[in-house]
Amino acid sequence: MAVALVVAAGRGERLGSDGPKALVTLGGRSLMDWSVAALRAVPAIDRIVVALPASHLDAAPDGCLAVAGGAERSHSVRAALAAAGEADVVLVHDAARPLLTPALAARCIAALDEDGGWDAAVAAAPVTDTIKRAGAGLAVEATLDRSTLWAVQTPQVFRRAALERALAHSDAELAAATDDAMLVERDGGRVRIVEASGENLKITTPRDLELAALILQRRA
């Protein structure tokens, strides 16, 4: 069985919110509630821990354990993991991705044991845009081969031991990491991609929120 850690401690300034981003409403429910509902529908998950700002712990959905998140994303994951119990498989998901489906979460968990086993399995969508690397003065230095590029999302699923090793790095190293799989990679861990849809988008701006609302309407 697996434990799910929901990272919900982020701020919502770019959404125009004066509170936590995870509590912004989409289709009559908070972003966090959409994420938790999807995870509850995954049979392999038997516990959910939510990392929230210390001032909003009472906003955690019923049945979820609430912990105070940290200043940076990985700090929140570390706090949630410390409260997660004994599960050997740990799923980490950003509450700001409310369009998560139970099927995607289940595929990420299952992928951990495929092909001899992995330290982590991460949801990601193939990059469809042409990507250029630019240097000083915005001068283009190279055009990258997009066939090898993936836009990483959550959920990300880990062997508990691998995630604990990754989160044992200094606070400064954790703050510099853009996702938890990056820390596992630095430690030499084996990480695999689980192909996901671009619909599993991250809510950052009001435009993202509008697009998410349209996707929910279509799903309904």
C-alpha positions in Angstrom: 0.0 0.0 0.0 1.0 3.6 -0.5 0.7 6.9 1.3 -0.1 10.1 -0.7 1.5 13.4 0.3 -0.4 16.5 -1.1 1.6 19.7 -1.2 -0.8 22.5 -0.5 1.3 25.2 1.1 2.0 27.4 -1.9 0.9 31.0 -2.2 -1.6 32.2 -4.8 -0.3 35.7 -5.7 -0.3 35.1 -9.4 -3.8 33.9 -9.2 -4.8 37.1 -7.5 -5.6 35.2 -4.3 -4.7 36.6 -0.9 -4.6 33.0 0.6 -3.1 29.6 -0.2 -3.3 28.6 -3.8 -4.7 25.2 -2.9 -7.8 26.8 -1.4 -8.7 28.7 -4.6 -12.1 27.5 -5.9 -12.5 25.6 -9.2 -16.0 24.3 -10.2 -17.3 24.8 -6.7 -14.5 23.0 -4.9 -11.0 23.9 -3.9 -8.0 22.8 -5.9 -6.9 20.7 -2.9 -10.3 19.0 -2.7 -10.2 18.0 -6.4 -6.7 16.5 -5.9 -7.6 14.6 -2.7 -10.8 13.2 -4.3 -8.8 11.7 -7.1 -6.3 10.2 -4.8 -9.0 8.7 -2.6 -10.3 6.8 -5.6 -7.0 4.9 -6.0 -7.2 1.5 -4.2 -3.5 1.3 -3.5 -3.5 4.5 -1.4 -4.5 4.0 2.2 -3.5 7.3 3.8 -3.3 11.0 2.7 -1.2 13.6 4.4 -1.7 17.3 3.4 1.0 19.9 3.9 -0.7 23.3 4.4 0.3 26.7 5.7 0.4 26.6 9.5 -2.4 29.1 9.6 -4.8 26.9 7.5 -4.4 23.4 9.0 -8.2 23.3 9.7 -8.8 23.5 5.9 -7.6 19.9 5.4 -10.3 17.6 4.0 -11.9 15.2 6.4 -9.9 12.0 6.9 -6.6 13.6 5.8 -3.8 14.3 8.3 -2.7 17.9 8.1 0.9 19.1 8.7 2.4 22.5 8.5 4.4 23.0 5.3 7.7 24.7 4.9 9.1 27.7 3.1 9.9 25.7 0.0 8.2 22.8 -1.7 10.6 20.1 -0.7 10.5 21.3 2.9 6.7 20.7 2.8 7.3 17.2 1.4 9.8 16.4 4.2 7.3 17.6 6.8 4.5 15.5 5.3 6.8 12.4 4.9 7.7 12.6 8.6 4.0 12.2 9.5 3.3 9.5 6.8 3.6 6.3 8.8 5.3 3.2 7.7 4.3 2.9 4.0 7.2 1.9 1.7 5.7 3.6 -1.4 5.1 7.4 -1.3 3.2 9.4 -3.8 3.7 13.2 -3.9 1.2 15.4 -5.6 0.8 19.1 -6.0 -2.6 20.4 -5.0 -2.3 22.9 -7.8 -2.8 20.1 -10.3 -6.6 19.5 -9.6 -7.2 17.7 -12.9 -5.4 14.6 -11.7 -7.2 11.3 -12.6 -7.1 8.2 -10.4 -6.0 6.3 -13.4 -2.8 8.4 -13.8 -2.0 8.0 -10.1 -2.5 4.3 -10.3 -0.2 4.0 -13.4 2.5 5.9 -11.6 2.4 3.6 -8.6 2.4 0.5 -10.8 5.3 1.8 -12.9 7.6 1.7 -9.8 7.8 -2.1 -10.1 8.1 -2.4 -13.9 11.3 -3.4 -15.7 13.1 -4.6 -12.7 12.0 -1.8 -10.4 12.7 1.9 -10.1 13.5 4.4 -7.3 10.9 6.8 -8.7 8.2 7.1 -11.4 7.0 10.6 -12.5 4.1 11.7 -14.6 5.2 13.8 -17.6 3.9 15.0 -20.9 6.0 15.0 -24.2 7.2 18.4 -25.1 5.5 19.5 -28.3 7.0 23.0 -28.8 10.4 23.6 -30.3 12.8 24.4 -27.5 15.7 26.7 -27.8 18.5 27.4 -25.3 19.5 31.1 -25.1 22.5 32.7 -23.4 23.5 36.3 -22.7 21.5 38.9 -24.5 18.9 36.2 -25.4 21.2 34.9 -28.2 20.1 31.4 -29.2 22.8 28.9 -28.5 21.1 25.7 -29.5 17.8 24.1 -30.6 17.1 21.0 -28.5 15.9 17.7 -29.7 12.3 17.7 -28.4 11.9 14.0 -29.0 13.9 13.4 -25.8 12.2 16.2 -23.7 9.4 15.8 -21.2 7.5 18.3 -19.2 7.4 16.8 -15.7 4.2 16.9 -13.6 3.0 15.3 -10.4 2.1 12.7 -9.2 5.6 11.5 -8.5 5.9 8.1 -6.8 9.0 7.0 -4.8 10.5 4.2 -2.8 10.4 5.6 0.6 14.1 5.0 1.3 15.0 6.8 -1.9 12.9 9.8 -1.0 14.2 10.0 2.5 17.8 10.0 1.3 16.9 12.8 -1.2 15.2 14.9 1.5 18.2 14.5 3.9 20.1 17.1 1.9 20.6 20.7 3.3 17.7 23.2 3.3 19.6 25.2 0.6 19.8 22.2 -1.7 16.1 21.4 -1.1 15.2 25.0 -1.9 17.0 24.9 -5.2 15.2 21.7 -6.4 12.3 22.2 -8.7 10.9 18.8 -8.0 11.6 15.8 -5.7 12.7 13.5 -8.5 15.5 15.9 -9.2 16.9 15.2 -5.7 16.6 11.4 -6.3 18.4 11.7 -9.6 21.3 13.6 -7.9 21.7 10.7 -5.5 22.0 8.3 -8.4 18.5 7.0 -8.2 16.7 5.4 -11.2 13.7 7.5 -12.3 11.3 6.7 -15.1 8.7 8.6 -17.0 5.0 7.7 -17.0 3.4 9.4 -20.0 0.6 11.8 -19.0 -1.8 14.1 -20.7 -1.2 17.8 -20.9 -4.6 18.2 -19.2 -2.9 17.4 -15.9 -2.0 21.1 -15.8 -0.7 23.2 -13.0 -2.8 26.2 -11.9 -0.5 29.2 -11.8 -2.4 32.1 -13.5 -6.1 33.0 -13.9 -5.9 31.7 -17.5 -4.9 28.3 -16.2 -7.9 28.4 -13.9 -10.2 29.2 -16.8 -8.8 26.4 -18.9 -9.2 23.9 -16.1 -12.8 24.9 -15.7 -13.4 24.2 -19.4 -11.8 20.8 -19.1 -13.9 19.9 -16.1 -17.1 21.0 -18.1 -16.0 18.7 -21.0 -15.4 15.8 -18.6 -18.8 16.2 -17.1 
